[in-house]
């Protein structure tokens, strides 16, 4: 009898735990979609595209040649959207990399509105839709970033941009892509392009082994995290997605060196997909260890996917990131003069 009682207690405890944690997870996910729908500025981005289109200035174009696309149709999915500023001045440019877990690009939420805001601040911006999903192959997104940068450099007079001290701005998986590209491994040095002067990362997915290395008390969040990360690995590496070396090649914190670019990053304290404590803050530890210039903001009440964060505590992050970028460029140029 006592054995049955203890068994019933344990059974009931497990059931209550599973039900309550599932309810909490569902609430967190629903809240995430509600908050980010209100604050990511999709309408703001659409309005800017309409304005540029009416002026005849908005362009979307492939970065690979027709011959290359004929040989590999997946290259035809790579598209660069051009958002020229209204000032007519030649400025540094920003290449924006939307997130999407390497399954797709959430361009409407983390691409166009961000570019529109950069335009408002007087900068020309580019949004890159890189290869994702079944169009992706190992390190294909990094190759697409390299080709986009090369394209912009080749057409810098046409776009009226200064390519010397450009910045990368990435979100979630796009933050992972920006972080990897800013390093020596599978980054700018590998593809022989200019080094970014700074990178701006929104709730970046940096610690790719997190869900395996750090068990989470909420089993549903753990399962969701494992599914999301495994999906990204499978799209990126295919049958060899279980290769530990390849997985670690996407762990940004392991790629940081003393000459890593200046880094601005922010995260949300209620991010159920990419927990700040095991992603952004792990990267911060690596940046501090290598004495890299960085600035980090954690907005405790915000979830994943907020983009511009309009109407939230994070609304001013982009202005702060641009100021940080400009200051980093100024300090770099001053150091060169003194040398």
MOVEN-V570875 format. One record per backbone hydrogen bond with DSSP energy under -0.5 kcal/mol. NH is the residue of the N-H (numbers start at 1). CO is the residue of the C=O. If there is no record, write none. Layout:
# MOVEN-V570875
nh,co
NH,CO
NH,CO
This chain:
# MOVEN-V570875
nh,co
5,1
6,2
7,3
8,4
9,5
10,6
11,7
12,8
13,9
14,10
15,11
16,12
17,13
18,14
19,15
20,16
21,17
22,18
23,19
24,20
25,21
26,22
27,23
28,24
29,25
30,26
31,27
32,28
33,29
34,30
35,31
36,32
37,33
38,34
39,35
40,36
45,41
46,42
47,43
48,44
49,45
50,46
51,47
52,48
53,49
54,50
55,51
56,52
56,53
57,52
58,52
59,82
61,80
63,78
69,65
70,66
71,67
72,68
75,72
76,73
77,74
78,75
79,77
79,129
80,61
81,127
82,59
83,81
83,125
84,82
91,89
91,160
93,162
94,124
95,167
96,94
96,126
97,169
98,96
98,128
103,100
104,100
106,99
106,104
107,105
110,106
111,107
112,107
115,111
116,112
117,113
118,114
119,115
120,116
121,117
122,119
123,118
124,92
125,83
126,94
127,81
128,96
128,126
129,79
129,127
130,128
133,102
135,132
136,133
140,137
143,139
144,140
145,141
146,142
147,143
148,144
149,145
150,146
151,147
152,148
153,149
154,150
155,151
156,153
159,155
160,156
161,156
162,91
163,161
166,163
167,93
168,198
169,95
170,200
171,97
172,202
174,171
176,172
177,173
178,174
179,175
180,176
181,177
182,178
183,180
186,184
187,184
188,181
189,183
191,187
192,189
193,188
197,166
198,166
199,262
200,168
201,264
202,170
203,201
203,266
205,172
206,204
208,206
210,207
212,209
213,209
214,210
219,217
222,218
223,219
224,220
225,221
226,222
227,223
228,224
229,225
230,226
231,227
232,228
233,229
234,230
235,231
236,232
237,233
238,234
240,237
241,238
243,240
247,243
248,244
249,245
250,247
251,248
252,206
252,250
254,251
255,252
256,252
260,257
261,182
262,197
263,293
264,199
265,295
266,201
267,297
269,299
270,302
271,268
272,270
276,268
278,275
279,275
279,276
281,276
283,279
284,280
285,281
286,282
287,283
288,284
289,285
290,286
291,288
292,287
295,263
297,265
299,267
299,297
300,298
302,299
309,306
310,39
312,309
315,312
317,314
320,316
321,317
322,318
323,319
324,320
325,321
326,322
327,323
328,324
329,325
330,326
331,327
332,328
333,329
334,330
335,331
336,332
337,333
338,334
339,335
